[in-house]
Protein backbone atom coordinates (compact mmCIF):
# COMPACT_ATOMS: atom_id res chain seq x y z
CA UNK A 1 0.00 0.00 0.00
CA UNK A 2 1.38 3.38 -0.99
CA UNK A 3 0.43 6.43 1.04
CA UNK A 4 0.71 9.87 -0.37
CA UNK A 5 2.01 12.53 1.93
CA UNK A 6 0.18 15.79 2.03
CA UNK A 7 2.37 18.83 1.75
CA UNK A 8 2.23 21.18 4.67
CA UNK A 9 0.14 24.24 3.93
CA UNK A 10 3.01 26.49 4.84
CA UNK A 11 6.65 25.78 5.39
CA UNK A 12 8.18 27.22 8.54
CA UNK A 13 6.41 29.17 11.26
CA UNK A 14 3.18 30.97 10.39
CA UNK A 15 3.37 34.68 9.69
CA UNK A 16 1.69 36.67 12.46
CA UNK A 17 0.54 40.24 12.06
CA UNK A 18 1.68 42.39 14.95
CA UNK A 19 -0.60 45.27 15.91
CA UNK A 20 1.43 48.32 16.93
CA UNK A 21 -0.36 50.74 19.26
CA UNK A 22 0.35 53.78 21.36
CA UNK A 23 -1.81 54.66 24.37
CA UNK A 24 -1.64 58.25 25.59
CA UNK A 25 -2.59 58.69 29.23
CA UNK A 26 -2.56 61.49 31.81
CA UNK A 27 -0.71 60.14 34.83
CA UNK A 28 -2.85 58.30 37.37
CA UNK A 29 -6.13 59.92 36.33
CA UNK A 30 -9.00 57.44 36.83
CA UNK A 31 -9.86 57.12 33.13
CA UNK A 32 -6.19 56.65 32.25
CA UNK A 33 -5.76 53.87 34.81
CA UNK A 34 -8.95 52.22 33.49
CA UNK A 35 -7.80 52.55 29.89
CA UNK A 36 -4.49 50.81 30.65
CA UNK A 37 -6.25 47.95 32.47
CA UNK A 38 -8.91 47.57 29.76
CA UNK A 39 -6.39 47.60 26.92
CA UNK A 40 -4.12 45.07 28.64
CA UNK A 41 -7.13 42.76 29.15
CA UNK A 42 -8.11 43.12 25.48
CA UNK A 43 -4.55 42.42 24.34
CA UNK A 44 -4.28 39.36 26.59
CA UNK A 45 -7.57 37.94 25.37
CA UNK A 46 -7.55 38.80 21.68
CA UNK A 47 -4.00 39.55 20.58
CA UNK A 48 -1.94 37.17 22.76
CA UNK A 49 1.65 37.94 21.68
CA UNK A 50 0.66 39.68 18.44
CA UNK A 51 0.96 43.26 19.60
CA UNK A 52 3.40 45.97 20.57
CA UNK A 53 2.16 48.63 22.97
CA UNK A 54 3.78 51.90 23.95
CA UNK A 55 2.23 53.89 26.79
CA UNK A 56 2.98 57.62 26.77
CA UNK A 57 2.17 59.70 29.84
CA UNK A 58 1.42 63.15 28.45
CA UNK A 59 2.11 64.70 31.87
CA UNK A 60 5.71 63.52 31.57
CA UNK A 61 6.05 63.95 27.79
CA UNK A 62 3.78 66.84 26.74
CA UNK A 63 5.83 67.68 23.64
CA UNK A 64 5.50 64.10 22.39
CA UNK A 65 1.73 64.29 22.71
CA UNK A 66 1.68 67.65 20.98
CA UNK A 67 3.90 66.37 18.16
CA UNK A 68 1.63 63.32 17.72
CA UNK A 69 -1.47 65.53 17.65
CA UNK A 70 -2.97 64.18 20.87
CA UNK A 71 -5.16 66.67 22.69
CA UNK A 72 -7.45 64.31 24.66
CA UNK A 73 -6.52 61.48 27.00
CA UNK A 74 -6.82 58.62 27.29
CA UNK A 75 -6.35 58.10 23.58
CA UNK A 76 -5.34 54.92 21.77
CA UNK A 77 -3.64 55.19 18.39
CA UNK A 78 -3.24 52.14 16.16
CA UNK A 79 -0.01 52.72 14.25
CA UNK A 80 0.14 49.59 12.12
CA UNK A 81 -0.94 47.68 10.21
CA UNK A 82 -2.76 50.41 8.30
CA UNK A 83 -5.08 52.11 8.15
CA UNK A 84 -4.28 54.07 11.29
CA UNK A 85 -7.13 54.67 13.72
CA UNK A 86 -7.84 56.23 17.12
CA UNK A 87 -10.10 55.51 20.07
CA UNK A 88 -10.68 58.06 22.81
CA UNK A 89 -11.89 57.14 26.30
CA UNK A 90 -11.29 54.48 28.92
CA UNK A 91 -11.51 51.66 26.33
CA UNK A 92 -14.34 49.89 28.19
CA UNK A 93 -16.23 49.27 24.92
CA UNK A 94 -14.31 46.21 23.73
CA UNK A 95 -16.18 46.07 20.41
CA UNK A 96 -15.15 49.62 19.52
CA UNK A 97 -11.53 48.95 20.44
CA UNK A 98 -11.42 45.75 18.38
CA UNK A 99 -13.05 47.52 15.42
CA UNK A 100 -10.47 50.31 15.62
CA UNK A 101 -7.74 47.68 15.65
CA UNK A 102 -9.26 46.05 12.57
CA UNK A 103 -10.42 42.97 14.48
CA UNK A 104 -13.77 41.38 15.20
CA UNK A 105 -14.54 39.61 18.47
CA UNK A 106 -16.44 36.79 16.76
CA UNK A 107 -13.47 35.91 14.56
CA UNK A 108 -11.10 35.73 17.52
CA UNK A 109 -13.01 33.62 20.03
N, C-alpha and C positions, 0 to 999 in steps of 0.2 A: 504494500500500500504506500503510495506516495502522497505526502502532505505538502501542500503549498503554504509557504510562509507569507503572511500578510506584511507588507511594508508598514513601518511605523508612519503615522500621519505626519509627524515632524521629527526631524533628526535633532538631537540636542535638547537643551532645556527650552520650555515654551517662552515666548516673548511676552513680557508683562508690561502693560502701560503704567507708568508711574504718574500719579497726579501731583503736581507741584502747586502748593498753596501758600499764601501768606495771610496770617490773621493779625490784624491791627487791634490792639487793646489799649485801654487807659488805666494802667496800674491795677489796683485791686478793686476797682469799681465793680459793684454787684453784677451788672450785665457782662462785663469783661470776664469775670471769674466763671460765670455761667457759660459764656460762649466757648471758653477754653475746654471746660468739662464736656459740654455737648459735642464739640468737634472731635475731641479725643475719643468719645464713645462711638461716634459715627465712623471714624477712621478704623477703630478696632473691629467694629462689626462688619463694615462693608468694604473697606480697602485693605485690610490685613497689613501686609508689608508693601503694598503698592502705592505709597504716597511719601511725599517729602513736605514737611510743614515747618515754616518759619513763623515765629511769633514775635511781633514788633510792638514794644510798649511805646506808644507815642509820647508819653510823659518823659521818657528817657531819651527818645530819638525823634523830637518834633520835626527836625529838618528832613528826616527820611520820610515821614508821613506826608509832609508838604510836597516833597519831590515826587512821591508816588500818587499825589492827588487825593489823599485820604483826608476827609474833613469830618467824618462821623465814625465813632467807634461804639461797639465793636464792629469791625468790617472784615469780611473774608474775601480775599481775591484769589481766584483760580488763575494761575499763571500759565500752566500747560497741562495737558495738551489743549490746543486752541479749540474753539474760540475762548478767549478770556471772559470771565464773568465775575460778578460781585454779589455778595449777600450781606445785608446790614442787619444787625440785631444780635440777640443772644443765641441764635442758631438752634432754637428749640423746635422749629418746624423742620423735622428731618427730611420730609419730602421736598421742600424748597431747597435745602442744602444739596441733596442728591441731584436734583434737577440742574442746579447751578454748576455742579461738578460734572454734568453730562452723564449721570447714572440714573438708574431706576431701581427702586427698592425691590420690585417683583423679580427683576432679572438677577438680583444678587442673593436672594434668600435660598 
